[in-house]
Amino acid sequence: MEIKMSDLFGSMVFNDDVMKQRLPHATYKEMKKALAAGQGLTHEIAGVVANAMKDWAIEKGATHYTHWFQPLNGVTAEKHEAFISPDRDKVIMEFSGKELIQGEPDASSFPSGGLRATFEARGYTAWDPTSYAFIKDNTLCIPTAFCSYTGEALDKKTPLLRSMEVISRQARRILRLFGREVDSVETTVGSEQEYFLIDKADYDRRPDLIYTGRTLFGARPSKGQEMEDHYFGTLKPRVAEFMAELDRELWQLGILAKTEHNEVAPGQHELAPIYTSANVATDHNQLTMEFLRKVAPRHGLVCLLHEKPFAGVNGSGKHNNWSLATSEGYNLLNPGDNPKDNAQFLLFLCAVIRAVDEHQDLLRISVSSAANDHRLGASEAPPAIISIFLGQELTEILEALASKSDYETKQKTVMDIGVDILPKFPRDTTDRNRTSPFAFTGNKFEFRSLGSAFSVSGPNIILNTIVADVLKQFADELEQAEDFAVSLNRLIRHTIRDHKRIIFNGNGYSAEWVAEAERRGLLNYRCTADALPHFTDAKNVALFTRHGVFTESELKSRTAIMQENYNKTIHIEALTMIDMVNRDILPAVIDYTAFLADAALKKDRLGIVTTTEKALAQTLSEKIGLIAERVAALSADLAAVPAAAGCEAESHYYHDVVFADMESLRVVVDESELLVSSKYWPYPSYGEMLFRVR
């Protein structure tokens, strides 16, 4: 029996329609009023909501509930509690307002960056009523914030909610100056998700994929993405079936999965949702990544979310489409038909330009990880240098404003392709720039530097806070102005003049841009080890504490966690390489070399020419020596990590010494793979993994 989309979408979500049906009218109104005002719910209202939520969940087959939260380990966490409560010789199903509002998971083993000691175990989860509860795996999942016993945020949701409140408050001040009163302004986000699919049988034979998510060894196949025939190509049957099931799972959870297609690299794909509020979009993207991994094995596949699972082909990113909208749904980054005369739009645009220029370091830090270092600056990802693409029209408008010169509005060009039967349509006033890390795309900014496995919370916390800070400064100045129009024009003009260096509409991949960016004074943190220490620079501590988004201790803890994660990632990868070489790769090369030597010996006895066998055996024998030498060097350098010097020194050592050893070892192993018979090589090749899925 076919299920209608209207019945499927959001069927596992305790959304507004369900609440309207199941809550008493007075309770529903009070709850909506409190949420609109940004106030917490009373225990009385929470009790009524909890009971209705429990009844609805049980009808849907749920037996347990959990406070679903996002600790600082990059994934989500759950602690399941049954609805049952004892009642003499039987049980009843109960769920109280207190259980809805607050939970108490053990916080001792989650990353805290020094905020909590191991023996300090207590932590709290607090219900986030701005993100709907939902059911998965027969469990009612209640989105929550997570904090320590002493009140520090130990999660990704709490600072995101703080940053959303901050930017709403400052944006409303700006709108008030233009004569507009709104209840709130929220950041909206749509996060395009890239990923790879490979055959599960291949995955199961690759220890590097199992332990690290990427291939640490692998010679490039004869064909990669050179023919550009995978991009937007016809979906393979197994992939199409996977995508269809994934859509159904996501739609049930109210996730607006909209677009799906093949990406550039073989085996690579993309899913894009319709935008929603930053908080909900973050929750939805976490669920999307979970279901990508969960659904794939049902089709004999494994989903890889690592930023660079295969060398030599495109890596996977996550494009964060960010904008600002009023509570009435008006997009504040919509330039309208005549952007040069849209002063409100120009002021918000200038706020973003100034924020990005002044806080390049924070945006770069927000996308930093050991995995994303493999991708940023490569031929398919934005460079590590942060810049803004505005397109020709907006750039010319801003230049005219800055120089007080006239700008002649350009008429839309009608596209005539030269075939009468094809429709004529207006051409957009600006092109797209896929090499830009931060591109204006009509009514939003697309932050393209995020890695595919990232939570989108971190970059959006940064974006919200830095733009809010500039909006505050704008509001402080304009609220004191004697002549608003004159002060507004002067502010826009000076902002453009002082921060135009961050605008770049050219090729971000070119070597010329690297030199030009340096001339402009733009930052270029080439790796995570270089970027992370600047998270706690004095200006950044002042920024976050000024707006109450992070305390200084929370900021320092997150820096420590990210550095530890970077160090541990490379350490695990190095150990995995050593293990693969010693247990599988060296024995395979030795065995094949012995086979060649034995074949040559037998042929010699028969007087047959053995030049090829001897030459290949000699080459491989030399490779064996190099592999042994380089794996020994990696082992020695790994044992000499300067742990006592602190995380920052450790990070630079891992990047400069250990990672360099790993790259050197990989070169000789990959060369050997191309010389050893596939019957001897212990792992599936790149060609098999990238092209086996049908």
Buried (B, 14 or more C-beta within 10 A) or exposed (E): EEEEEEEEBBBBBBBEEBBEEBBEEEBBEBBBEBEEEBEEBEEEBBBBBBBBBBEBBBEBEBBBBBBBBBBBEBEBBBBBBEBEEEEEEEEEBBBBBEBBBBBEBEBBEBBBBEBBEEEBBEBBBBBBBBBBBBBBEEBBBBBBBBBBBEEBBBBBBBBBBBBBBBBBBBBBBBBEBEEEEBEBBBBBBBBBBBBBBBBBEBBEBBBBBEBBBBBBBBBBBEEBBEEEEBBEEEBBEBBEBBBEBBBBBBBBBBBBBEEBEBBBBBBBBBBBBEBBBBBBBBBBBBBBBBBBBBBBEEBEBBBBBBBBBBBBBBBBBBBBBBBBBBEEEEBBBBBEEEBBEBBBBBBBBBBBBBBBBBBBBBBBBBBBBBBBBBBBBBEBBBBBBBBBBBBEBBBBBBBBBBEEEEBEEEEEEEEEEEEEEEEEEEEBBBEBBBBBBBBBBBBBBBBBBBBBBBBBBBBBBBBBBBBBBBBBBBBEEBEEBEEEEEBBBEBBBEBBEBBBBBBBBBBBBEEEBBEBBEEBEBBBBBBBBBBBBBBBEEEBBEBBBEBEBBBEEBBBBBBBBBBBBBBEBBBEBBBBBBBBBBEBBBEBBBBBBEBBBEBBEEBEEEEEEBEEBBEBBEBBBEBBEBBBEBBEBBBEBBEEBEEEEEBBBBBBBBBEBBBBBBEBBBEBBBBBBEBBEEEBBBBBBBBBBBBBBE
